[in-house]
């Protein structure tokens, strides 16, 4: 503790002692008991100080013409990619697709040798027929009282087991063929004909191109806005490998797992409208994110990024400082694109307002604050 703090502590102690002495003298003169005097002194000593107003930093919202466009690099991806495989082991007899083929849902991709599986079905069918005959015979004898009920119960159990075995053998037979689960492009194949494969070993990779998507990485300041106000932007993409083709985009998914190295967030956006047949998965894209400028409002309202309260799960907001009352109030806004350490406010501010640019996380509506300067 330094000398200043020691001096302040001694002053506080001396003040308390002085209050105590005065209280005791007053008690002696007025006849008040010492205990009552001490209680009065204690109440005086612990009386809370009035609430101190929160100190905040304020900045004036400005209006000016800004460039509200950002370009980022992206990569074209299919809606989904699936490695298709057999569910049972066997020898591949037919492989009906090649890389680059376009296939329809239900088309045959590959087939296994069915000989052993056909025999298994025949064997299970014979067991099923025998069990069925035994069940009918046991039921007839039980009705006439010739056979015990235990024989009928045994026949029923054997029939149930034969029925399960037959259905299992037929299911394995159906699994000797792989059909396309959806319309797709065959990205690649992993096997050749007459090769023995195990269950779950990939046979072909299918790409669902019913919807083409673009994966981009956004820096954290832009990701915060895209997360809280995804409809505030117009997003277009162009492709170096497909000249003359531009595509409007729509937000599909937003990953909140940040890249620890680049400090960016992965965002997946989908191409809306007709897709150029020249466009293939894996191609690069240039994505331009912009806020359309309104013709009657050529200037935009600009505030510091630090003034945006993004704690709300629905819409971002900004705290406004009223100079006449010294109080603050939260106001919902619609944001545009960030520009360095500033951000465009599309709706909610007219300009020239004093906004809280530091300390808003400690505020509540209609709270009186002190300003550190603006």
C-alpha positions in Angstrom: 0.0 0.0 0.0 1.5 3.4 -1.0 1.6 6.5 1.2 -1.5 8.0 -0.4 -3.7 4.9 0.3 -2.3 4.8 3.9 -3.2 8.5 4.4 -6.8 7.9 3.1 -7.2 4.9 5.4 -6.1 6.8 8.4 -8.5 9.6 7.5 -11.4 7.2 7.3 -10.4 5.6 10.7 -10.1 9.0 12.3 -13.5 10.0 11.0 -15.2 6.9 12.3 -13.6 7.4 15.8 -14.7 11.0 15.8 -18.3 10.0 15.0 -18.1 7.5 17.9 -16.8 10.0 20.4 -19.4 12.6 19.5 -22.1 9.9 19.7 -21.0 8.9 23.2 -20.8 12.5 24.5 -24.3 13.1 23.1 -25.5 10.0 24.9 -24.1 11.2 28.2 -25.7 14.6 27.9 -29.1 13.4 26.7 -29.3 10.2 28.8 -29.3 7.8 25.8 -27.8 4.4 26.6 -24.3 3.5 25.3 -25.8 0.6 23.3 -28.3 2.9 21.5 -25.5 5.3 20.8 -23.3 2.6 19.4 -26.1 1.3 17.1 -26.6 4.9 15.8 -22.9 5.2 15.2 -22.8 1.8 13.3 -25.8 2.9 11.1 -24.0 6.1 10.3 -20.7 4.3 9.5 -22.2 1.7 7.1 -24.7 4.0 5.3 -24.2 3.3 1.6 -23.0 6.0 -0.8 -25.3 7.0 -3.6 -25.0 5.1 -6.9 -22.2 6.4 -9.0 -23.1 6.8 -12.8 -21.4 4.6 -15.3 -18.7 6.4 -17.4 -18.9 5.7 -21.1 -17.3 6.8 -24.3 -19.5 8.4 -27.0 -19.0 9.1 -30.7 -21.2 11.1 -33.1 -22.8 9.1 -36.0 -21.7 10.6 -39.3 -23.2 10.7 -42.8 -20.9 10.2 -45.8 -20.7 8.4 -49.1 -18.9 5.0 -48.7 -17.9 2.1 -50.9 -20.0 -0.8 -49.5 -18.5 -3.7 -51.4 -16.2 -6.6 -50.3 -14.8 -9.3 -52.5 -13.7 -12.7 -51.1 -12.5 -15.9 -52.7 -14.6 -19.1 -52.6 -14.8 -22.6 -53.8 -17.7 -24.4 -55.6 -19.0 -27.5 -53.8 -22.0 -29.8 -54.4 -24.9 -29.9 -52.0 -23.5 -33.2 -50.6 -20.8 -35.7 -51.4 -21.3 -39.4 -50.6 -18.9 -42.3 -50.8 -21.2 -45.2 -51.7 -20.3 -48.8 -50.7 -21.7 -52.4 -50.5 -23.1 -53.5 -47.1 -21.9 -57.1 -47.7 -18.6 -58.5 -48.9 -18.3 -60.2 -52.3 -16.7 -60.0 -55.8 -17.6 -57.1 -58.1 -19.0 -58.5 -61.4 -20.3 -55.2 -62.9 -19.2 -51.6 -62.5 -21.6 -49.5 -64.6 -20.3 -46.0 -64.0 -17.2 -44.1 -64.8 -15.8 -40.8 -63.4 -17.7 -37.8 -64.8 -20.9 -39.8 -65.6 -24.3 -38.1 -64.8 -26.7 -40.7 -63.2 -30.3 -40.6 -62.2 -31.8 -41.8 -58.9 -32.2 -45.6 -59.1 -29.6 -46.2 -61.8 -27.3 -49.2 -61.2 -23.8 -48.3 -60.0 -22.3 -51.7 -59.4 -23.2 -55.4 -58.7 -21.7 -58.4 -56.9 -21.6 -62.0 -57.9 -25.0 -63.3 -56.8 -24.5 -67.0 -57.0 -23.9 -67.7 -53.3 -26.7 -65.3 -52.3 -29.2 -67.0 -54.7 -28.2 -70.4 -53.1 -28.7 -68.9 -49.6 -32.2 -67.7 -50.6 -33.1 -71.2 -52.0 -31.8 -72.9 -48.8 -33.8 -70.5 -46.6 -36.9 -71.0 -48.7 -36.7 -74.8 -48.3 -36.3 -74.4 -44.5 -39.2 -72.1 -44.5 -41.5 -74.5 -46.5 -40.6 -77.4 -44.2 -41.2 -75.3 -41.0 -44.6 -74.2 -42.5 -45.6 -77.8 -43.2 -44.6 -78.9 -39.7 -46.6 -76.0 -38.2 -49.7 -77.0 -40.1 -49.3 -80.7 -39.1 -48.8 -79.8 -35.5 -51.8 -77.5 -35.5 -54.0 -80.2 -37.0 -52.9 -82.8 -34.5 -53.4 -80.4 -31.6 -57.0 -79.6 -32.7 -57.8 -83.4 -32.7 -56.1 -83.8 -29.3 -53.6 -86.3 -30.7 -50.4 -84.2 -30.1 -49.5 -82.1 -27.1 -49.6 -78.3 -27.1 -45.8 -78.3 -26.6 -45.2 -79.8 -30.0 -47.4 -77.0 -31.5 -45.3 -74.3 -29.6 -42.1 -75.9 -31.0 -43.4 -75.8 -34.5 -44.4 -72.2 -34.2 -40.9 -71.2 -33.0 -39.2 -73.1 -35.8 -41.5 -71.5 -38.3 -40.7 -68.0 -37.0 -36.9 -68.7 -37.2 -37.3 -70.0 -40.7 -39.2 -66.9 -41.7 -36.5 -64.6 -40.3 -33.8 -66.5 -42.1 -35.6 -66.3 -45.4 -36.1 -62.5 -45.1 -32.5 -62.1 -44.1 -31.3 -64.1 -47.2 -33.5 -62.1 -49.5 -32.2 -58.8 -48.0 -28.6 -59.9 -48.5 -29.4 -60.8 -52.1 -30.9 -57.3 -52.7 -27.6 -55.8 -51.3 -25.6 -57.3 -54.1 -26.5 -54.3 -56.2 -25.9 -50.6 -55.5 -28.4 -48.1 -56.9 -28.0 -44.4 -57.0 -29.7 -42.8 -54.0 -30.2 -39.4 -55.8 -29.3 -37.6 -59.1 -25.6 -37.2 -59.1 -22.3 -36.9 -60.9 -19.8 -39.7 -60.4 -16.7 -37.9 -59.0 -14.5 -40.9 -59.0 -14.5 -44.7 -58.6 -12.4 -46.6 -56.1 -12.5 -50.2 -57.5 -12.3 -52.3 -60.6 -14.5 -55.2 -61.9 -13.7 -58.7 -60.5 -12.2 -57.3 -57.4 -13.2 -58.7 -54.0 -14.4 -56.0 -51.7 -15.3 -55.9 -48.0 -18.4 -54.4 -46.6 -18.3 -50.6 -46.3 -15.3 -50.3 -48.7 -16.0 -47.3 -50.9 -17.0 -48.1 -54.5 -17.7 -44.7 -56.0 -18.0 -41.1 -54.9 -21.2 -39.3 -55.8 -21.8 -35.5 -55.9 -25.3 -34.2 -55.5 -25.4 -31.2 -58.0 -29.1 -30.5 -57.6 -27.9 -27.4 -55.8 -24.4 -25.9 -56.2 -22.9 -24.1 -53.3 -19.9 -21.9 -52.6 -17.8 -22.1 -49.5 -16.2 -18.8 -48.3 -14.3 -17.7 -45.2 -15.3 -14.4 -43.6 -13.1 -12.3 -41.3 -14.6 -11.9 -37.8 -15.8 -8.3 -38.2 -17.8 -9.2 -41.4 -19.0 -12.6 -39.9 -20.5 -10.8 -36.9 -22.7 -8.7 -39.2 -23.6 -11.6 -41.5 -24.6 -13.7 -38.5 -26.9 -11.0 -37.0 -28.3 -9.5 -40.2 -28.0 -12.0 -43.1 -30.6 -10.2 -45.3 -28.7 -6.9 -45.3 -26.5 -7.9 -48.3 -26.6 -8.6 -52.0 -24.2 -11.5 -52.8 -23.1 -12.3 -56.4 -20.5 -14.7 -57.7 -18.4 -14.9 -60.8 -16.1 -17.7 -61.9 -12.8 -17.4 -63.7 -13.3 -20.8 -65.4 -16.8 -19.8 -66.7 -16.5 -16.3 -68.2 -19.6 -14.3 -68.7 -21.6 -16.2 -66.0 -22.6 -14.5 -62.7 -24.9 -16.1 -60.1 -26.9 -14.6 -57.3 -26.4 -16.4 -54.0 -28.3 -17.2 -50.8 -26.9 -17.9 -47.3 -27.3 -21.7 -46.5 -25.2 -22.3 -43.3 -22.9 -20.5 -41.0 -20.2 -22.3 -39.0 -19.4 -20.8 -35.6 -16.2 -22.9 -35.2 -13.5 -20.3 -36.0 -10.3 -21.1 -37.8 -7.7 -20.5 -35.1 -5.0 -19.5 -37.5 -6.8 -17.1 -39.9 -9.5 -16.1 -37.4 -12.2 -16.6 -40.0 -15.6 -18.4 -40.1 -16.7 -20.7 -42.9 -20.0 -19.7 -44.6 -21.8 -21.8 -47.1 -23.9 -20.0 -49.8 -26.1 -21.5 -52.5 -26.4 -20.5 -56.1 -30.0 -19.5 -56.9 -31.5 -19.8 -60.3 -30.2 -21.8 -63.3 -26.7 -23.1 -63.0 -24.3 -22.9 -66.0 -23.5 -26.5 -67.1 -19.9 -25.5 -67.4 -19.7 -25.0 -63.7 -18.1 -28.0 -61.8 -17.4 -28.7 -58.1 -14.0 -27.6 -57.1 -13.9 -24.5 -59.3 -12.9 -21.2 -57.8 -15.3 -18.3 -57.3 -15.1 -14.6 -56.7 -17.8 -13.6 -54.3 -18.8 -9.9 -54.1 -20.7 -8.9 -51.0 -22.4 -5.5 -51.2 -25.2 -3.4 -49.8 -27.3 -1.9 -52.5 -27.2 1.9 -52.3 -30.6 3.6 -52.2 -31.0 6.3 -54.9 -32.6 8.8 -52.6 -29.9 8.3 -49.9 -26.5 8.6 -51.5 -24.9 9.1 -48.1 -24.7 6.4 -45.4 -24.7 6.6 -41.6 -21.3 5.5 -40.2 -20.6 4.5 -36.6 -17.6 2.7 -35.0 -17.8 -1.1 -35.0 -17.3 -0.9 -31.2 -20.7 0.8 -30.9 -22.6 -2.2 -32.2 -24.2 -4.3 -29.4 -24.5 -7.8 -30.9 -25.5 -9.6 -27.7 -29.1 -9.8 -29.0 -30.0 -13.1 -30.6 -32.4 -11.5 -33.1 -31.2 -8.1 -34.2 -28.1 -5.9 -33.5 -28.6 -2.6 -31.6 -26.8 0.6 -30.7 -27.0 2.6 -27.5 -28.0 6.3 -27.9 -26.9 9.0 -25.5 -29.3 11.9 -24.9 -27.4 15.0 -24.1 -30.4 16.8 -22.5 -31.2 14.1 -19.9 -27.8 12.4 -19.7 -29.6 9.0 -20.2 -29.1 6.2 -22.6 -31.5 4.1 -24.7 -31.0 1.0 -26.8 -32.1 1.2 -30.4 -32.5 -1.7 -32.9 -30.6 -1.1 -36.2 -30.0 -2.8 -39.5 -26.4 -3.0 -40.4 -24.4 -2.9 -43.7 -20.8 -3.8 -44.4 -17.9 -2.9 -42.1 -15.3 -0.5 -43.4 -12.0 -0.9 -41.5 -13.0 -0.1 -37.9 -16.4 1.5 -38.9 -19.7 0.0 -40.0 -22.6 1.2 -42.1 -26.0 1.6 -40.4 -28.8 1.0 -43.0 -31.8 1.6 -40.7 -32.3 2.9 -37.2 -30.1 6.1 -37.3 -30.5 9.4 -39.1 -27.0 10.7 -38.4 -25.6 13.1 -35.9 -26.7 11.0 -32.9 -24.3 10.4 -30.1 -23.7 6.7 -29.8 -22.0 4.8 -27.0 -18.8 3.5 -28.5 -17.3 2.1 -25.3 -18.9 0.6 -22.1 -22.4 -0.3 -23.5 -22.2 -3.8 -22.0 -22.8 -2.2 -18.6 -25.9 -0.3 -19.5 -29.6 -0.6 -19.1 -32.4 1.5 -20.7 -32.9 5.0 -19.3 -29.8 4.8 -17.2 -28.0 8.0 -16.4 -24.3 8.0 -17.4 -21.3 10.3 -17.4 -19.4 10.9 -20.7 -15.6 10.7 -20.8 -15.6 13.0 -23.9 -16.7 13.3 -27.5 
